């Protein structure tokens, strides 16, 4: 959840750290801080609030050190306060550390340290871990590197840590388990971060630390990596980033979220490009092809994810069952991992995650792998943990998604899953060659249709102004658009703090209808399809109780348009592809309502982009 950065080299560390923290602020923004080493001492500046608060208490001109670490926090142990902010200093004052993760046995460690005379300034598990490292080093009379290794061998939990030491202005010590950590390799300089965005302009050569690895960055001797348990040296594997700096800038938009909504025609095109030849009716996905026979013979697909990725999985359930006629189960990764699920060796588990670092999804993958299932990852971040631990997979090509509320990543996930469902349907003989050709031509036209829809943004803004002060919303959808109703409600909750619920439209009579009155807006996804007449009946039931209808309809619709108070229009498409279209006006609706309410759209309260802790 938190974001960490670090630098050692010949440049001034402070501006690199501050810029890096601002790029990582989507990972947490409860508090921030930096620690800069200069003149054999470490200067710590930290503050509750956003990175700007750290800048306000820092005299930029006096911080000249060329080694440092920084942190932007999403609070776990301890409230967001100045004292609980990172970096933390050890009891001796000689070690300073930042940490992303949760130490589960911190309470046991803390009690033992208190017995040994330690006291604590903060409520964090991080300060406990740092003092435990210091105590292990002291009691075993070993180097700091060995002290870190021995201490982490006794720690339970997740961590990505970086430590600097007073009197040693050449080294940063790192370790990772369960939380992401990437090292940027420059010319006689090194960078660290939770992801690569903080150092894109300096280097595109990176090393991804694996779980239970630790490393030392030394400005003179370079990068060395070893395993924590076995104490065995590891040869660093350098990867080349394909990301451009402009992809993580706002590009003239007021918010990253709005930019990312408008990027969806491109992100879907990029995700489909090279994977299908619509004019020839051909799909070619390298990761899928490698395990083609397993997919073809699978008796069941298990799909796991969290939040928006879970909603993409629900859409995929309809797609795989419709096109491939294979049983599908969709599970919250956070529940799946704590059950005793029935998993067979011929199951294929599709794990979906934008970041590729979602802690619960990774734990669910580990469980499924232990039972012999094949893991297929769908994620957006090249080199992420899920991409590395899955047996096979497919990247979405959405590009960096900075807004905490996922938009383009969702539609890119649905696009990948749609291709997989079509390919599997063809392999299993459920879709003919001619049908596949027609469906691919239709899918290829989706980006252009989204372009057309985005031209109606002013109308969506106008509708939003009518409901910006509303306290509750209900979202209804049928069939493949039921998950879109869930996703639309989630977006509204996430960024505008309005209570919203998504429901299957047919379930309205089984409870939610009791809430409907003249003050209850109901968003109904009502594109023409197999259940169109049923949707009209649902709308009639809402109107009979004075509910306000905001309907998503086809561009030439007349029946529902006459009943609804407001309409948002989409072009015609194959019914199974409509989630790629209907999700867009719901994203815009939530965005404009949040802006009108004065909410922080890109960094909504209490949320973080990449959920790397349980």
N, C-alpha and C positions, 0 to 999 in steps of 0.2 A: 504494500500500500504506500509506504513512504518512498521518497525519492532521495537517492544519495549521489553525490558527485565527489571527485577528487582530482588533484593534479600534482605532478612533480616534474620539474624541468627547469628551464631558464627564464620562462615568462613570469610575469606577476600572476600569482594564483587568484587573487581576489576577484578581478573582473571575470575570469573564466568560471569561477564557482558561482558567482551571482547570476550570470547569464544562464549557466547550466541549470541552476535551481529554478529559474523562471520557466524554463522549458519543461521541467519535471513537476511543476506545481500542480498539474492535473492528477498527480499521484497522491497528493495530500497537501493541505494548506492551512492546517491548524496552527503551525508555528514553523519557524525556520532558523537556521544558524550556520555559521561558518567558523572554522578554526584554521588559522594561518600560522605556519611556523617561520619565525625570523629571529635572528640573533640567539639561536639555541633556546628560545622560549616559544610558547604557543599562545597566541592571542585568540580568545574565543568571544565571538559576538553572536548572541541569539536572542530571539524575541517571539512572544506569542503573536500570531497573525501571519500575514503573508510575507513573502520575501522582501517586499518593499519596506517593511518595518525594520528588517536587518540593515538595509541600505540607509535608512534614516538615522540609525544609531552608529553608523560606521563612517569614519573619516577616511574616505577612499585614498587620499594622498599619502597617508601614513602607513598603510598596510602594503609593504613592499615585498613580503616573503614570496618565495617561488615554490612552496609546497603547502598544500592545504586540503581540507575536506569540508563538505557542506551537506546539509540535510534539510528537507522539507517534510513535515510530519503529518501523518494521519493518526490521531491518538488511539492507542490501545490501552496500555497500562498508564493510568494517570491522566488527569484532565489537561486540556491545552493551557499551559501556563509557561511563564518564562523559565521557571526551574525545571519543568519537565521537557523543555525543548532540547533538541540535540544541537551540537555535539555535547557529550558528557565527559567530565574530567574525573580521573580516578582519585582515590583518597590521598595518594601521595602527591597528586597534581602533575605527575610526569607523563601520564598517558591520556590521550583524548580519543574518543571513539564515536562513530555514527553507526546506526543499526536500522535495518529494515527487517521486520519479522516479529516473532513472539517466542520468548523463552518459557516453556511450559513448566519447568521445574525451578523457576526463579525464586519461589517462596522458600523452598528447601535450602537453596544456595544462600539466600539472604539471611536466614536464621543462623546458618553456620558461620557466615561472615560476621554477623553481629556478635556471636560468642567470641570471635577472635578480635573484637575491638573495633570493627568497622562501623561507621555511621553513614547515613545516606541523606543527600539533599533533596532528591526527587522521589517520585512514586514509580519510576520506570523500571522495567525488567532490564533495560539497557545498562543502567548504572550498576545493577547487580552483576551482570555479565562482565562488565569491564573490571570491577573490583575482584571478581572471581579469577579472572585472567591474571591480574596483578598478584593476587595471593598465591596462585599456583606457581607462577614464575619465581616468586620470592622463596616459597617453602621448598621448592625443588632445586633452587639455585641454578636456573637454566637461562638461556637466551630468551628474549621476548618472543621470537618466532616459535621456539619450542614450548614456551609457556602457553601461547595461544593454542597450539596444537593439542597439548595435554588437557587444557581446560575445555576445549570444544569436544573432546572425546567423552566428557562427562555431562554435556549439556543435552537436554531434550527440547526440541522445538525447531523453529525455522529462523534463519538469519542470513543476511548479507551484511558484513561488517567491514569497516575500514578504520585502522588505528594509526595514529602518528605519535611519536615519542619526543619529549623535550631532550635536547642535546643531540638529536639525530635528525638533521634537516634534509636527509637524502632518501628516506624510505617511507613507504606506505605499506602497511600489512593488511592483507585482505583474506576473507574466508566466506564461503557460501554453502548454504544448505536450504533448499526450498524457496529462496527468494532470489530474484535475478541479479546478476552482476556481470558487467561487460567491461573489458579493458581496451582502451584505445591506444594503439601503438604509433607514436609519432617518431620524428627524428630526434633522438636524445631527449625525449619527453614522453610522459605517460599520462593517460586520463582514465578515470573510472566513472561509472554511472550505472543507474538502474536500467537504462536503455541507452542507445547510441546517440540520441538527439542532442545532448549537451555538447558534444565535441565534433559534430559533423563538419564544421568549417576547418578543423585542424587535421583530421585524419579519417580515412575510411577503412583502415586496417584494424580489425578487432579480434580479440580472443574472448570467447564465452567461457567463464568458469563453470565447471560442472559441480553437481552436488558433492559435498564433503571434500572439496578441494580448498586449499589455501594458497596464497601467493604473496610474493614480496616484489614490490616495484622499487627499484633502486636507480637513481638517475645515472649512476656510473656503471653498474653491472647488469642493468636491464631487468627483465621479467623472469622470475623463477616460480614454478608451480609444483606442489606436491600434494599427495593425498593426506587427509587428516588421520585416518585410522591406521593405515599401513606405513605412513611416513615414506612413501615412494615418490621419486621425482616423476613429473609428467612433462612431456614435450608439448609446448604450446602450439595449438593449431590456429593459424591466422586466417580469418575470413575477410572477404572484401564486401563492404556495404554497397548496396545499390540505391540508397536513399539520397535525395537531393535536399539542399537546405531550404529551397522555396516551398517544399511540401510541408514544412512545419511553421510557416508564417501565415498570417491571416489573409494576405493577398487582397487587401482593400475591404474585406467584409468586417462588420462590426464585431462579430463573434466567430470563433472557430466552428461552433455548431452550425451556424448558417452556411459558412463556407463548405462544410462537409456535407450538408444537405444538397447544396448545389453541385457538388462534385460527383454525385451518384451516377449520372449518365456516364462519366468517364470511368469511375471505379468499377461499374458493372461491365463496361466494354473491356477494360483491362483484365478483369477476372475471366471473361469469356474468351478473350483473344488468345489465339494459339491453341485453344482446347477444342474448338469445333469449327467445322467447315459446313455452314448451313446449306450452301448450294449443292453439296455432295452428300449431305445427310451423314456426316462423320463426326464422331466425338473421339478425342484422343487426350487422355489425362494420364501422365506418366505414373503417378503414384497409384492411381486406380488400376491401371493396366497390369502393374506388377502383381497385384493381388486379385486379378480379375476372376480366376477360377474359384477363389474363396468366397468372393461376393456372390458369384453365380450359384454356388452350392450352399450358401448360408441359409439356415432354417429361420434365423431371426437376426435382426439388427437392433442393437442397443445404442441409443443416442443419449449422450450426457452433456450437460452444460449448466451454466448459471446465468440468471438474469436474462438479458437480451439474447444471449447465445442459446439459452433454453427455449426461448420463443422461436428462434430459427430452427431448432430441432423439432418443435411441434409442427411447424410448416412442413419440414422434411418428412414427418410421419405421413402426412397426407400425400406427399409427392411419391414416396417409395411405395406406399400401398396402392396408389392409383396407377402408377406407370409400371411398377415391377411386380406387384402382387406378392410382396414379401411381408411377413409380420414385423412390426416395428414397436419397440417400447422406448419412450422418452422419459428420462429420469433427471431430476435435480441431482447434480453431482454431490452436493452437500448432504443429501439424504442417502444416496446410493452407497457412499463410502462407509456409512455407519450402520447400514443394514447388513444382513447376511444374505446378499442377493444370490439367486440361482444363475450361475454363469457356466456356459458350456464351452468346450474347446473350439467348436465350430461357429461360435458367435463372433460377429464383428461388432466392435464397439467404436462408434464414431464420436470422437471427443471434439467439442466445438469451443473455441475461446478466441476472442479478439487478440489478446495480448500473448497468448500461449504460455502464460505464467500463472493462471488462476489456481490457487492452492487446492481448493476442493476438487477441481477437475483433475489435477495432477494426482491427488491421492486416490481418486476413483480409477484412474488409469492404472496406477500401481496395483490396486486390488484386482482389476480385471486381468492384468498381465499375469498375476500370480496364479490365476485359474486357467491360464492357457489361451485366453481369447486374443484375437487379432485386433490391434489398435490402429485406427485410421484417424489422423488428426486433421482438423480444419482450423487454421489460425491465420493471422494477418502479419505476424512479426517473424521475419526470417531469422533463423538461429535461436528462436525461443525454446524454452525447455520442452514444451509439448512437441514441437517440430523435431526435437532431437530424440525424445524417448518413444515416439510412436513408431510402429512397424512401417507405416507408409502414411501418406497424407497429401493434402492439397493446400497451397497457400491461396488465400484471397489476395487480390492485388488492389486493396482499397487505399494503400498508402497510409501514412501516419494519421491516426485519429486522435486529436488532442482534446476535443470536447468530451467531458466525462459521460454525457448521455450518448450512447452509441446510435449512429444513424447510418452512415455509408458502410460501416462494418457489417451491420445487420443485413442490408440488401446484398452485399457481396457474399456473405455466408449463404444466403438463400440461393443466389445464382450458382455457386459451386455445388450445393446440394441438389439443385434442379438438374444440372448436368449429370451428376452421379446417378440420380433416379432414372433419367432418360436412358443413360448408357446401360444400366442394369436391366431396365425393362426390355431393351432391345436384345441384350444377351440372353435373357430368359424367354425370349420369344413372345413377349406380351405386347411389343410395339413393332410393327412392320417397318421395313426400310422406308416406304413411302410416308408412313405416319411420322417416323423420326425426322425425315426431311422437312415435313410441314411444321412440326413442333420447333425445330431448330431455327427455321426462318422466322417463326413467330417470336421466339426468344431473342433472336438477333435484333429485332425491332424494338425491344423494351427500352433501351437507353434513349432512343429518339422520342418515345412516348413520354418518358419522364421529363425530357427537355420541354416538351409541350406543356406538361402539367406545371412546371415551375414558372411559367409565364402568368399563372393565376395567383401568384404570391400575394398581390395586393388585395385580392378578394378574400383570401384566407386571413390576412391581417385585419380586414374589416370585420369578419366574423369573430375573430379573437377579441376585438374591442368590446363586443357585446357580452362576453362571458369572463372577462379578466377578474371580476370580483366574485365569481361563483365559488362556493365552498365544496361542491361535490359534482362529479361527473359519472355517467355510466356509459360504457362502450360495449356495443353488441356486434357480433359477427357470426356467420354460419360457415360450416365447412372449413375450407382452407383459410378463410379470413377470420375464423375465431382466434387463432394465435395473434393475428394482426390487431384485434381488439385488445388483447392482453398487452401487446407491445405499445399500443397507443396510450393506454391507461398508465403504463409504467413511465413513459416519457413525460406525461403531464405531472405525475407524482414527483419524479426526479428533479425537474427543473423549475416547476412553479409552486410546488408544495401544496397542491390541491389534491384532496382525497379523490381517487378515481378507481373504479373497478371495471375489469373486463369480464364479459360473460358470453357464453354461447347464447345466441338470441332465443333459442327455443327454451332455455332454462330461465328466462326472465319471469315466467309465470310461477316458478318454483321458489320464490322469495324476493328477488330484487324489485319486482313490480310494486311491492309495498312502499318503496322509497319514492316512487314517481309522483310528482305534483308539478305545479306551474313553475317551481324554482329549480327543477332538476333537468339540466340539459342531457340529452341522450345522443351519443354519436353512434350512428348505425352505418355499418359498411354494407352497402346495398347494391353492389354491381349486379348486372344481369347475369344469371347463371342458373344452375340446377335447382336452387332453392329461392329463386326470386319471388315467387308468389307467397311463400311462407314469410319472407322478410316484410312484404307489404302488410300481411296480417299482424306481424309484431308491431309495425309502425302504427297501424290503426289502434291497437291496444294502448299504445303510449299516448296517442292523441286523445283517446277517450278519457284519459286521466290528466289532461292538460299539460303533459310533458312537452318539452321543447326538443325538436328534432334537428340535428345536424347530420345530414346524410351524405355519404360518398356514393355517387351514382355514375353511370356511364354518360358520356357527353350528349347523347341524344335521348336520354331518359325523360319521360313525361309523367308517368304514373306516380312515382315517388317524389319527383320534383314538386308536384302539386300539393303533396301532403306535408312535405318537410318545411321547417321554418328557414333553413339555410341548406344549400347544397354545395359540395365540392366535387368537381367532375374529373373523371379519368377516361382515357381512350378505351376502346374495346380491346380485349385480349383473351386468349385461352384462359378459362376459369382458373386453372392450376397455377398460372403465372401471375395472377392478379395481386398477390401479396407484395410483389416488387413495385407495384403501382400504388396500391391503397395505403401502404405505409408512409408514403411521401407527404400527402396532405396532413396526416396525423402528426408527423414530425414538425411541419410548419405551424400547425395549430398550437402545439405545446410550446414551440419556440416563441411565437408572437405573444401568447398569453404571459409567458414568463417575463419577457421584456417589458410588457405593459405593467406588470406587477413589481417591476424594479428588482427582479431576482438576478443573481449571478449565474447566467446561463451556462457558461463553460465550467464553472467550479461550484456546483450546488452544494449546499451545506451537508456536512456529515458523510459525503460520498468521496470516493477516489476511483480513478480509472481502472487500475490494475489491482485486483483483490488478491494479494499474495499472502494473506494470513487468513486463518479460519475465523 
